[in-house]
Amino acid sequence: MRRIRLNYVLGADTGSAPLHNPLLDLLQAVREQGSISAAARVLDLSYRHVWGELKRWELELGQPLILWEKGQAARLS
């Protein structure tokens, strides 16, 4: 059985998101931007880092997170 551990950062600033999780940030950026490269730019991370983190989580969870289709917009699975 796989275990998932999530860490959250809570803040009092009402202008920011109340919960923070790097994987959720990555997935949200990919969904909103439509590509991994655009998500990386918005998050101020390298494409290689974002791609590697997504692949690492896919291996860890044993399930695809992104529908990887060449020439198509990235979509969450």
mmCIF file as gemmi writes it, N, C-alpha and C atoms, coordinates in Angstrom:
data_model
loop_
_atom_site.group_PDB
_atom_site.id
_atom_site.type_symbol
_atom_site.label_atom_id
_atom_site.label_alt_id
_atom_site.label_comp_id
_atom_site.label_asym_id
_atom_site.label_entity_id
_atom_site.label_seq_id
_atom_site.pdbx_PDB_ins_code
_atom_site.Cartn_x
_atom_site.Cartn_y
_atom_site.Cartn_z
_atom_site.occupancy
_atom_site.B_iso_or_equiv
_atom_site.pdbx_formal_charge
_atom_site.auth_seq_id
_atom_site.auth_asym_id
_atom_site.pdbx_PDB_model_num
ATOM 1 N N . MET Axp A 1 ? 0.842 -1.169 0 1 0 ? 1 A 1
ATOM 2 C CA . MET Axp A 1 ? 0 0 0 1 0 ? 1 A 1
ATOM 3 C C . MET Axp A 1 ? 0.892 1.237 0 1 0 ? 1 A 1
ATOM 4 N N . ARG Axp A 2 ? 0.546 2.2 -0.812 1 0 ? 2 A 1
ATOM 5 C CA . ARG Axp A 2 ? 1.282 3.462 -0.877 1 0 ? 2 A 1
ATOM 6 C C . ARG Axp A 2 ? 0.712 4.437 0.126 1 0 ? 2 A 1
ATOM 7 N N . ARG Axp A 3 ? 1.605 5.207 0.733 1 0 ? 3 A 1
ATOM 8 C CA . ARG Axp A 3 ? 1.186 6.256 1.657 1 0 ? 3 A 1
ATOM 9 C C . ARG Axp A 3 ? 1.527 7.597 1.046 1 0 ? 3 A 1
ATOM 10 N N . ILE Axp A 4 ? 0.628 8.52 1.185 1 0 ? 4 A 1
ATOM 11 C CA . ILE Axp A 4 ? 0.858 9.874 0.698 1 0 ? 4 A 1
ATOM 12 C C . ILE Axp A 4 ? 0.913 10.789 1.903 1 0 ? 4 A 1
ATOM 13 N N . ARG Axp A 5 ? 1.975 11.567 1.984 1 0 ? 5 A 1
ATOM 14 C CA . ARG Axp A 5 ? 2.117 12.522 3.077 1 0 ? 5 A 1
ATOM 15 C C . ARG Axp A 5 ? 2.087 13.918 2.477 1 0 ? 5 A 1
ATOM 16 N N . LEU Axp A 6 ? 1.186 14.741 2.948 1 0 ? 6 A 1
ATOM 17 C CA . LEU Axp A 6 ? 1.073 16.114 2.476 1 0 ? 6 A 1
ATOM 18 C C . LEU Axp A 6 ? 1.492 17.058 3.586 1 0 ? 6 A 1
ATOM 19 N N . ASN Axp A 7 ? 2.242 18.079 3.22 1 0 ? 7 A 1
ATOM 20 C CA . ASN Axp A 7 ? 2.623 19.125 4.163 1 0 ? 7 A 1
ATOM 21 C C . ASN Axp A 7 ? 1.941 20.406 3.749 1 0 ? 7 A 1
ATOM 22 N N . TYR Axp A 8 ? 1.463 21.142 4.707 1 0 ? 8 A 1
ATOM 23 C CA . TYR Axp A 8 ? 0.763 22.387 4.428 1 0 ? 8 A 1
ATOM 24 C C . TYR Axp A 8 ? 1.399 23.531 5.186 1 0 ? 8 A 1
ATOM 25 N N . VAL Axp A 9 ? 1.35 24.698 4.581 1 0 ? 9 A 1
ATOM 26 C CA . VAL Axp A 9 ? 1.797 25.926 5.218 1 0 ? 9 A 1
ATOM 27 C C . VAL Axp A 9 ? 0.561 26.802 5.368 1 0 ? 9 A 1
ATOM 28 N N . LEU Axp A 10 ? 0.245 27.167 6.59 1 0 ? 10 A 1
ATOM 29 C CA . LEU Axp A 10 ? -0.919 28.003 6.849 1 0 ? 10 A 1
ATOM 30 C C . LEU Axp A 10 ? -0.462 29.419 7.127 1 0 ? 10 A 1
ATOM 31 N N . GLY Axp A 11 ? -1.201 30.367 6.6 1 0 ? 11 A 1
ATOM 32 C CA . GLY Axp A 11 ? -0.834 31.76 6.809 1 0 ? 11 A 1
ATOM 33 C C . GLY Axp A 11 ? -2.045 32.609 7.135 1 0 ? 11 A 1
ATOM 34 N N . ALA Axp A 12 ? -1.796 33.753 7.748 1 0 ? 12 A 1
ATOM 35 C CA . ALA Axp A 12 ? -2.872 34.658 8.128 1 0 ? 12 A 1
ATOM 36 C C . ALA Axp A 12 ? -3.195 35.654 7.02 1 0 ? 12 A 1
ATOM 37 N N . ASP Axp A 13 ? -2.368 35.746 6.006 1 0 ? 13 A 1
ATOM 38 C CA . ASP Axp A 13 ? -2.572 36.697 4.914 1 0 ? 13 A 1
ATOM 39 C C . ASP Axp A 13 ? -3.77 36.259 4.077 1 0 ? 13 A 1
ATOM 40 N N . THR Axp A 14 ? -4.833 37.042 4.092 1 0 ? 14 A 1
ATOM 41 C CA . THR Axp A 14 ? -6.041 36.66 3.361 1 0 ? 14 A 1
ATOM 42 C C . THR Axp A 14 ? -5.869 36.766 1.851 1 0 ? 14 A 1
ATOM 43 N N . GLY Axp A 15 ? -4.813 37.43 1.395 1 0 ? 15 A 1
ATOM 44 C CA . GLY Axp A 15 ? -4.572 37.559 -0.036 1 0 ? 15 A 1
ATOM 45 C C . GLY Axp A 15 ? -3.884 36.357 -0.639 1 0 ? 15 A 1
ATOM 46 N N . SER Axp A 16 ? -3.446 35.422 0.178 1 0 ? 16 A 1
ATOM 47 C CA . SER Axp A 16 ? -2.754 34.251 -0.345 1 0 ? 16 A 1
ATOM 48 C C . SER Axp A 16 ? -3.592 32.999 -0.111 1 0 ? 16 A 1
ATOM 49 N N . ALA Axp A 17 ? -3.237 31.955 -0.813 1 0 ? 17 A 1
ATOM 50 C CA . ALA Axp A 17 ? -3.946 30.69 -0.656 1 0 ? 17 A 1
ATOM 51 C C . ALA Axp A 17 ? -3.728 30.164 0.762 1 0 ? 17 A 1
ATOM 52 N N . PRO Axp A 18 ? -4.764 29.667 1.408 1 0 ? 18 A 1
ATOM 53 C CA . PRO Axp A 18 ? -4.62 29.211 2.784 1 0 ? 18 A 1
ATOM 54 C C . PRO Axp A 18 ? -3.811 27.923 2.912 1 0 ? 18 A 1
ATOM 55 N N . LEU Axp A 19 ? -3.772 27.103 1.884 1 0 ? 19 A 1
ATOM 56 C CA . LEU Axp A 19 ? -3.006 25.865 1.923 1 0 ? 19 A 1
ATOM 57 C C . LEU Axp A 19 ? -1.992 25.865 0.788 1 0 ? 19 A 1
ATOM 58 N N . HIS Axp A 20 ? -0.824 25.297 1.058 1 0 ? 20 A 1
ATOM 59 C CA . HIS Axp A 20 ? 0.24 25.271 0.059 1 0 ? 20 A 1
ATOM 60 C C . HIS Axp A 20 ? 0.798 23.858 -0.019 1 0 ? 20 A 1
ATOM 61 N N . ASN Axp A 21 ? 0.817 23.301 -1.208 1 0 ? 21 A 1
ATOM 62 C CA . ASN Axp A 21 ? 1.414 22 -1.445 1 0 ? 21 A 1
ATOM 63 C C . ASN Axp A 21 ? 2.073 22.053 -2.819 1 0 ? 21 A 1
ATOM 64 N N . PRO Axp A 22 ? 3.37 21.786 -2.904 1 0 ? 22 A 1
ATOM 65 C CA . PRO Axp A 22 ? 4.082 21.914 -4.185 1 0 ? 22 A 1
ATOM 66 C C . PRO Axp A 22 ? 3.479 21.088 -5.325 1 0 ? 22 A 1
ATOM 67 N N . LEU Axp A 23 ? 3.037 19.865 -5.05 1 0 ? 23 A 1
ATOM 68 C CA . LEU Axp A 23 ? 2.446 19.058 -6.12 1 0 ? 23 A 1
ATOM 69 C C . LEU Axp A 23 ? 1.157 19.696 -6.616 1 0 ? 23 A 1
ATOM 70 N N . LEU Axp A 24 ? 0.325 20.151 -5.7 1 0 ? 24 A 1
ATOM 71 C CA . LEU Axp A 24 ? -0.927 20.789 -6.107 1 0 ? 24 A 1
ATOM 72 C C . LEU Axp A 24 ? -0.653 22.067 -6.879 1 0 ? 24 A 1
ATOM 73 N N . ASP Axp A 25 ? 0.387 22.807 -6.487 1 0 ? 25 A 1
ATOM 74 C CA . ASP Axp A 25 ? 0.771 24.01 -7.231 1 0 ? 25 A 1
ATOM 75 C C . ASP Axp A 25 ? 1.167 23.655 -8.663 1 0 ? 25 A 1
ATOM 76 N N . LEU Axp A 26 ? 1.949 22.58 -8.82 1 0 ? 26 A 1
ATOM 77 C CA . LEU Axp A 26 ? 2.364 22.14 -10.16 1 0 ? 26 A 1
ATOM 78 C C . LEU Axp A 26 ? 1.156 21.754 -11.01 1 0 ? 26 A 1
ATOM 79 N N . LEU Axp A 27 ? 0.278 20.949 -10.44 1 0 ? 27 A 1
ATOM 80 C CA . LEU Axp A 27 ? -0.889 20.489 -11.19 1 0 ? 27 A 1
ATOM 81 C C . LEU Axp A 27 ? -1.812 21.644 -11.56 1 0 ? 27 A 1
ATOM 82 N N . GLN Axp A 28 ? -2 22.568 -10.643 1 0 ? 28 A 1
ATOM 83 C CA . GLN Axp A 28 ? -2.851 23.722 -10.935 1 0 ? 28 A 1
ATOM 84 C C . GLN Axp A 28 ? -2.254 24.567 -12.057 1 0 ? 28 A 1
ATOM 85 N N . ALA Axp A 29 ? -0.942 24.781 -12.009 1 0 ? 29 A 1
ATOM 86 C CA . ALA Axp A 29 ? -0.287 25.584 -13.043 1 0 ? 29 A 1
ATOM 87 C C . ALA Axp A 29 ? -0.377 24.903 -14.408 1 0 ? 29 A 1
ATOM 88 N N . VAL Axp A 30 ? -0.187 23.591 -14.458 1 0 ? 30 A 1
ATOM 89 C CA . VAL Axp A 30 ? -0.296 22.859 -15.728 1 0 ? 30 A 1
ATOM 90 C C . VAL Axp A 30 ? -1.719 22.974 -16.264 1 0 ? 30 A 1
ATOM 91 N N . ARG Axp A 31 ? -2.698 22.8 -15.399 1 0 ? 31 A 1
ATOM 92 C CA . ARG Axp A 31 ? -4.101 22.895 -15.831 1 0 ? 31 A 1
ATOM 93 C C . ARG Axp A 31 ? -4.417 24.292 -16.357 1 0 ? 31 A 1
ATOM 94 N N . GLU Axp A 32 ? -3.993 25.314 -15.631 1 0 ? 32 A 1
ATOM 95 C CA . GLU Axp A 32 ? -4.319 26.687 -16.021 1 0 ? 32 A 1
ATOM 96 C C . GLU Axp A 32 ? -3.551 27.149 -17.257 1 0 ? 32 A 1
ATOM 97 N N . GLN Axp A 33 ? -2.294 26.721 -17.381 1 0 ? 33 A 1
ATOM 98 C CA . GLN Axp A 33 ? -1.444 27.195 -18.473 1 0 ? 33 A 1
ATOM 99 C C . GLN Axp A 33 ? -1.53 26.325 -19.719 1 0 ? 33 A 1
ATOM 100 N N . GLY Axp A 34 ? -1.888 25.055 -19.557 1 0 ? 34 A 1
ATOM 101 C CA . GLY Axp A 34 ? -2.038 24.175 -20.709 1 0 ? 34 A 1
ATOM 102 C C . GLY Axp A 34 ? -0.757 23.536 -21.196 1 0 ? 34 A 1
ATOM 103 N N . SER Axp A 35 ? 0.366 23.843 -20.554 1 0 ? 35 A 1
ATOM 104 C CA . SER Axp A 35 ? 1.623 23.189 -20.924 1 0 ? 35 A 1
ATOM 105 C C . SER Axp A 35 ? 2.562 23.182 -19.727 1 0 ? 35 A 1
ATOM 106 N N . ILE Axp A 36 ? 3.485 22.249 -19.767 1 0 ? 36 A 1
ATOM 107 C CA . ILE Axp A 36 ? 4.455 22.147 -18.683 1 0 ? 36 A 1
ATOM 108 C C . ILE Axp A 36 ? 5.432 23.314 -18.745 1 0 ? 36 A 1
ATOM 109 N N . SER Axp A 37 ? 5.83 23.715 -19.947 1 0 ? 37 A 1
ATOM 110 C CA . SER Axp A 37 ? 6.775 24.831 -20.061 1 0 ? 37 A 1
ATOM 111 C C . SER Axp A 37 ? 6.153 26.134 -19.568 1 0 ? 37 A 1
ATOM 112 N N . ALA Axp A 38 ? 4.887 26.384 -19.887 1 0 ? 38 A 1
ATOM 113 C CA . ALA Axp A 38 ? 4.218 27.6 -19.407 1 0 ? 38 A 1
ATOM 114 C C . ALA Axp A 38 ? 4.024 27.54 -17.898 1 0 ? 38 A 1
ATOM 115 N N . ALA Axp A 39 ? 3.702 26.367 -17.38 1 0 ? 39 A 1
ATOM 116 C CA . ALA Axp A 39 ? 3.557 26.207 -15.93 1 0 ? 39 A 1
ATOM 117 C C . ALA Axp A 39 ? 4.884 26.496 -15.231 1 0 ? 39 A 1
ATOM 118 N N . ALA Axp A 40 ? 5.975 26.005 -15.807 1 0 ? 40 A 1
ATOM 119 C CA . ALA Axp A 40 ? 7.296 26.255 -15.229 1 0 ? 40 A 1
ATOM 120 C C . ALA Axp A 40 ? 7.603 27.746 -15.199 1 0 ? 40 A 1
ATOM 121 N N . ARG Axp A 41 ? 7.286 28.453 -16.28 1 0 ? 41 A 1
ATOM 122 C CA . ARG Axp A 41 ? 7.526 29.906 -16.316 1 0 ? 41 A 1
ATOM 123 C C . ARG Axp A 41 ? 6.729 30.634 -15.238 1 0 ? 41 A 1
ATOM 124 N N . VAL Axp A 42 ? 5.447 30.286 -15.1 1 0 ? 42 A 1
ATOM 125 C CA . VAL Axp A 42 ? 4.586 30.937 -14.106 1 0 ? 42 A 1
ATOM 126 C C . VAL Axp A 42 ? 5.097 30.676 -12.686 1 0 ? 42 A 1
ATOM 127 N N . LEU Axp A 43 ? 5.6 29.474 -12.446 1 0 ? 43 A 1
ATOM 128 C CA . LEU Axp A 43 ? 6.096 29.111 -11.116 1 0 ? 43 A 1
ATOM 129 C C . LEU Axp A 43 ? 7.545 29.526 -10.897 1 0 ? 43 A 1
ATOM 130 N N . ASP Axp A 44 ? 8.165 30.1 -11.934 1 0 ? 44 A 1
ATOM 131 C CA . ASP Axp A 44 ? 9.57 30.502 -11.88 1 0 ? 44 A 1
ATOM 132 C C . ASP Axp A 44 ? 10.482 29.31 -11.569 1 0 ? 44 A 1
ATOM 133 N N . LEU Axp A 45 ? 10.194 28.197 -12.243 1 0 ? 45 A 1
ATOM 134 C CA . LEU Axp A 45 ? 10.986 26.978 -12.121 1 0 ? 45 A 1
ATOM 135 C C . LEU Axp A 45 ? 11.427 26.556 -13.515 1 0 ? 45 A 1
ATOM 136 N N . SER Axp A 46 ? 12.442 25.715 -13.581 1 0 ? 46 A 1
ATOM 137 C CA . SER Axp A 46 ? 12.875 25.232 -14.887 1 0 ? 46 A 1
ATOM 138 C C . SER Axp A 46 ? 11.908 24.158 -15.389 1 0 ? 46 A 1
ATOM 139 N N . TYR Axp A 47 ? 11.829 24.048 -16.714 1 0 ? 47 A 1
ATOM 140 C CA . TYR Axp A 47 ? 11.003 23.005 -17.325 1 0 ? 47 A 1
ATOM 141 C C . TYR Axp A 47 ? 11.459 21.646 -16.824 1 0 ? 47 A 1
ATOM 142 N N . ARG Axp A 48 ? 12.763 21.435 -16.791 1 0 ? 48 A 1
ATOM 143 C CA . ARG Axp A 48 ? 13.321 20.147 -16.362 1 0 ? 48 A 1
ATOM 144 C C . ARG Axp A 48 ? 12.889 19.792 -14.941 1 0 ? 48 A 1
ATOM 145 N N . HIS Axp A 49 ? 12.887 20.792 -14.056 1 0 ? 49 A 1
ATOM 146 C CA . HIS Axp A 49 ? 12.482 20.548 -12.668 1 0 ? 49 A 1
ATOM 147 C C . HIS Axp A 49 ? 11.006 20.153 -12.599 1 0 ? 49 A 1
ATOM 148 N N . VAL Axp A 50 ? 10.14 20.904 -13.273 1 0 ? 50 A 1
ATOM 149 C CA . VAL Axp A 50 ? 8.703 20.616 -13.243 1 0 ? 50 A 1
ATOM 150 C C . VAL Axp A 50 ? 8.435 19.242 -13.849 1 0 ? 50 A 1
ATOM 151 N N . TRP Axp A 51 ? 9.03 18.964 -14.993 1 0 ? 51 A 1
ATOM 152 C CA . TRP Axp A 51 ? 8.852 17.669 -15.65 1 0 ? 51 A 1
ATOM 153 C C . TRP Axp A 51 ? 9.312 16.541 -14.725 1 0 ? 51 A 1
ATOM 154 N N . GLY Axp A 52 ? 10.489 16.721 -14.115 1 0 ? 52 A 1
ATOM 155 C CA . GLY Axp A 52 ? 11.028 15.705 -13.212 1 0 ? 52 A 1
ATOM 156 C C . GLY Axp A 52 ? 10.146 15.467 -11.997 1 0 ? 52 A 1
ATOM 157 N N . GLU Axp A 53 ? 9.621 16.53 -11.419 1 0 ? 53 A 1
ATOM 158 C CA . GLU Axp A 53 ? 8.735 16.39 -10.259 1 0 ? 53 A 1
ATOM 159 C C . GLU Axp A 53 ? 7.445 15.666 -10.636 1 0 ? 53 A 1
ATOM 160 N N . LEU Axp A 54 ? 6.879 16.007 -11.77 1 0 ? 54 A 1
ATOM 161 C CA . LEU Axp A 54 ? 5.659 15.322 -12.208 1 0 ? 54 A 1
ATOM 162 C C . LEU Axp A 54 ? 5.92 13.837 -12.445 1 0 ? 54 A 1
ATOM 163 N N . LYS Axp A 55 ? 7.027 13.514 -13.094 1 0 ? 55 A 1
ATOM 164 C CA . LYS Axp A 55 ? 7.373 12.112 -13.34 1 0 ? 55 A 1
ATOM 165 C C . LYS Axp A 55 ? 7.64 11.383 -12.026 1 0 ? 55 A 1
ATOM 166 N N . ARG Axp A 56 ? 8.322 12.044 -11.098 1 0 ? 56 A 1
ATOM 167 C CA . ARG Axp A 56 ? 8.619 11.433 -9.792 1 0 ? 56 A 1
ATOM 168 C C . ARG Axp A 56 ? 7.318 11.098 -9.064 1 0 ? 56 A 1
ATOM 169 N N . TRP Axp A 57 ? 6.366 12.037 -9.073 1 0 ? 57 A 1
ATOM 170 C CA . TRP Axp A 57 ? 5.085 11.794 -8.403 1 0 ? 57 A 1
ATOM 171 C C . TRP Axp A 57 ? 4.299 10.695 -9.112 1 0 ? 57 A 1
ATOM 172 N N . GLU Axp A 58 ? 4.381 10.634 -10.421 1 0 ? 58 A 1
ATOM 173 C CA . GLU Axp A 58 ? 3.692 9.557 -11.137 1 0 ? 58 A 1
ATOM 174 C C . GLU Axp A 58 ? 4.243 8.2 -10.714 1 0 ? 58 A 1
ATOM 175 N N . LEU Axp A 59 ? 5.556 8.099 -10.603 1 0 ? 59 A 1
ATOM 176 C CA . LEU Axp A 59 ? 6.168 6.845 -10.156 1 0 ? 59 A 1
ATOM 177 C C . LEU Axp A 59 ? 5.772 6.532 -8.721 1 0 ? 59 A 1
ATOM 178 N N . GLU Axp A 60 ? 5.8 7.535 -7.876 1 0 ? 60 A 1
ATOM 179 C CA . GLU Axp A 60 ? 5.468 7.359 -6.459 1 0 ? 60 A 1
ATOM 180 C C . GLU Axp A 60 ? 4.018 6.907 -6.274 1 0 ? 60 A 1
ATOM 181 N N . LEU Axp A 61 ? 3.111 7.507 -7.018 1 0 ? 61 A 1
ATOM 182 C CA . LEU Axp A 61 ? 1.69 7.193 -6.881 1 0 ? 61 A 1
ATOM 183 C C . LEU Axp A 61 ? 1.254 6.003 -7.728 1 0 ? 61 A 1
ATOM 184 N N . GLY Axp A 62 ? 2.082 5.645 -8.716 1 0 ? 62 A 1
ATOM 185 C CA . GLY Axp A 62 ? 1.742 4.519 -9.58 1 0 ? 62 A 1
ATOM 186 C C . GLY Axp A 62 ? 0.619 4.823 -10.554 1 0 ? 62 A 1
ATOM 187 N N . GLN Axp A 63 ? 0.379 6.098 -10.797 1 0 ? 63 A 1
ATOM 188 C CA . GLN Axp A 63 ? -0.691 6.528 -11.693 1 0 ? 63 A 1
ATOM 189 C C . GLN Axp A 63 ? -0.218 7.731 -12.493 1 0 ? 63 A 1
ATOM 190 N N . PRO Axp A 64 ? -0.68 7.862 -13.732 1 0 ? 64 A 1
ATOM 191 C CA . PRO Axp A 64 ? -0.317 9.066 -14.488 1 0 ? 64 A 1
ATOM 192 C C . PRO Axp A 64 ? -1.033 10.291 -13.926 1 0 ? 64 A 1
ATOM 193 N N . LEU Axp A 65 ? -0.34 11.41 -13.897 1 0 ? 65 A 1
ATOM 194 C CA . LEU Axp A 65 ? -0.924 12.68 -13.466 1 0 ? 65 A 1
ATOM 195 C C . LEU Axp A 65 ? -1.255 13.559 -14.659 1 0 ? 65 A 1
ATOM 196 N N . ILE Axp A 66 ? -0.453 13.421 -15.714 1 0 ? 66 A 1
ATOM 197 C CA . ILE Axp A 66 ? -0.59 14.229 -16.92 1 0 ? 66 A 1
ATOM 198 C C . ILE Axp A 66 ? -0.806 13.298 -18.104 1 0 ? 66 A 1
ATOM 199 N N . LEU Axp A 67 ? -1.681 13.689 -19.011 1 0 ? 67 A 1
ATOM 200 C CA . LEU Axp A 67 ? -1.822 12.958 -20.268 1 0 ? 67 A 1
ATOM 201 C C . LEU Axp A 67 ? -0.751 13.503 -21.203 1 0 ? 67 A 1
ATOM 202 N N . TRP Axp A 68 ? 0.294 12.713 -21.419 1 0 ? 68 A 1
ATOM 203 C CA . TRP Axp A 68 ? 1.466 13.137 -22.18 1 0 ? 68 A 1
ATOM 204 C C . TRP Axp A 68 ? 1.244 12.829 -23.654 1 0 ? 68 A 1
ATOM 205 N N . GLU Axp A 69 ? 0.794 13.796 -24.418 1 0 ? 69 A 1
ATOM 206 C CA . GLU Axp A 69 ? 0.58 13.62 -25.849 1 0 ? 69 A 1
ATOM 207 C C . GLU Axp A 69 ? 1.37 14.687 -26.593 1 0 ? 69 A 1
ATOM 208 N N . LYS Axp A 70 ? 2.306 14.233 -27.414 1 0 ? 70 A 1
ATOM 209 C CA . LYS Axp A 70 ? 3.163 15.167 -28.145 1 0 ? 70 A 1
ATOM 210 C C . LYS Axp A 70 ? 2.327 16.088 -29.035 1 0 ? 70 A 1
ATOM 211 N N . GLY Axp A 71 ? 2.621 17.372 -28.962 1 0 ? 71 A 1
ATOM 212 C CA . GLY Axp A 71 ? 1.943 18.347 -29.794 1 0 ? 71 A 1
ATOM 213 C C . GLY Axp A 71 ? 0.574 18.777 -29.281 1 0 ? 71 A 1
ATOM 214 N N . GLN Axp A 72 ? 0.157 18.225 -28.149 1 0 ? 72 A 1
ATOM 215 C CA . GLN Axp A 72 ? -1.149 18.561 -27.577 1 0 ? 72 A 1
ATOM 216 C C . GLN Axp A 72 ? -0.955 19.313 -26.262 1 0 ? 72 A 1
ATOM 217 N N . ALA Axp A 73 ? -1.958 20.062 -25.871 1 0 ? 73 A 1
ATOM 218 C CA . ALA Axp A 73 ? -1.911 20.738 -24.574 1 0 ? 73 A 1
ATOM 219 C C . ALA Axp A 73 ? -1.854 19.686 -23.469 1 0 ? 73 A 1
ATOM 220 N N . ALA Axp A 74 ? -1.089 19.982 -22.433 1 0 ? 74 A 1
ATOM 221 C CA . ALA Axp A 74 ? -1.005 19.073 -21.292 1 0 ? 74 A 1
ATOM 222 C C . ALA Axp A 74 ? -2.346 19.07 -20.568 1 0 ? 74 A 1
ATOM 223 N N . ARG Axp A 75 ? -2.811 17.879 -20.241 1 0 ? 75 A 1
ATOM 224 C CA . ARG Axp A 75 ? -4.075 17.75 -19.522 1 0 ? 75 A 1
ATOM 225 C C . ARG Axp A 75 ? -3.871 16.854 -18.316 1 0 ? 75 A 1
ATOM 226 N N . LEU Axp A 76 ? -4.553 17.175 -17.234 1 0 ? 76 A 1
ATOM 227 C CA . LEU Axp A 76 ? -4.495 16.331 -16.052 1 0 ? 76 A 1
ATOM 228 C C . LEU Axp A 76 ? -5.271 15.056 -16.312 1 0 ? 76 A 1
ATOM 229 N N . SER Axp A 77 ? -4.76 13.952 -15.784 1 0 ? 77 A 1
ATOM 230 C CA . SER Axp A 77 ? -5.444 12.664 -15.988 1 0 ? 77 A 1
ATOM 231 C C . SER Axp A 77 ? -6.641 12.527 -15.07 1 0 ? 77 A 1
